[in-house]
């Protein structure tokens, strides 16, 4: 079952608004309401991106990074630090 991109966009907008509210009411680092809102935005974005692609064969210029992406980036940085440049 495909989702109408307009419905998915509306859900994404709502998730972004809820994230703003949670962030503005933050009660310290690691506030669970901010974390939940963060993941709701990521999930809503992925649904919107899929719906947009399915309906119009189009994507946005945005990308959601997950923990695996961060770990990969950290590994790349570590690998770069291990490289030694040898000039001849």
Steps between C-alpha positions, in 0.01 A plus 500: 500500500647832399465816703402831343806727514280787625388291797860399571610865475232601745622234744858623457395859567316392813803302618724803446262721699491246784879486498518878534260490795699220667830681443365827639375317811817293544577400858871433460724282288348170397141618546292200384231719344759671278649165405156359414420809293836469322426143393144593401642761261742246353226241454255751349768624262574149376130437438475829309813426296367155408157637408655777291719254315221251444258764370733724300836323476647796691705544818592787732852638551484384863641190667435336837812380677472213743742364758656267244581797275665679792705191583607471135605867495698455822670194352587698186655775712696242700619339175610838364697569817682169455613589148855615461601720212833405352664739258761366267 
